[in-house]
């Protein structure tokens, strides 16, 4: 097969591993920087050009779209779909997962457990917003943050009010969320491929920190998940329409609660923690499923 990996940097661990796995399995791989793609928007002959060349003949696209290029990246994925090329995760699914509010609403609608969550932009009554999610302690999150930046634990109602008032001044959207204290600074990343959890790791925050992000000094090790956690992760990916996803779960008193579903989950942490060759499994999934025109959003 001829596979396009949409990635801004071929040296990134995840990109490198996908290239290696694909080539080992006999495929030809091109790494394409979405920001350098240019496209025509026409009814019948959509094309993508890259460095003066017409991109054609691809059997499958593996999008690895960074959060900062979601808007243009999903447009490039959509253009591939319009050309009838199979994409591992579809543009609409990536867009759903990137919009944290939309993703949580879709998951809530289908009954997926999640921390009680409120969202707001410029609430006039801060204490009412706090009451709406059950009061302090709670976590306030900027919706645009990644790697734990803009995620603040407020232990008292007063602290929460100050943080919310400060965020309001930023002209930003934010979430106010029940603090899952019993998770003890740990979360579980379930790596889902084609409706199965193929690897899962527990990330533990360093002492004194509640955010378990590896970039914030958290540590990771393999974990045996419960059947309920497994089905929650699989359902969450399915509801958003993602074939490949990283589903982040907290162990709460009421069972697993989903925090986030990531459409371009990193491979380094999960492969190192579990020893599972996730890149290889992704390529195997693409081999099985890549058929021309097999995307729901293709032009008709
Ligand atoms: P980011 O997407 O920036 O990583 P997250 O929403 O995943 O932000 O939060 C970062 C970390 O903070 C999570 O991995 C988790 O360990 C912790 N955390 C986030 N929300 C909660 C919560 N409601 N209760 C307990 N811990 C939380």
Boltz pocket constraint, residues with backbone or C-beta under 6 A from the ligand:
constraints:
  - pocket:
      binder: B
      contacts: [[A, 115], [A, 139], [A, 141], [A, 145], [A, 146], [A, 147], [A, 148], [A, 149], [A, 151], [A, 177], [A, 178], [A, 179], [A, 180], [A, 181], [A, 183], [A, 185], [A, 186], [A, 187], [A, 203], [A, 205], [A, 210], [A, 211], [A, 212], [A, 213], [A, 248], [A, 250], [A, 259], [A, 260]]
      max_distance: 6.0
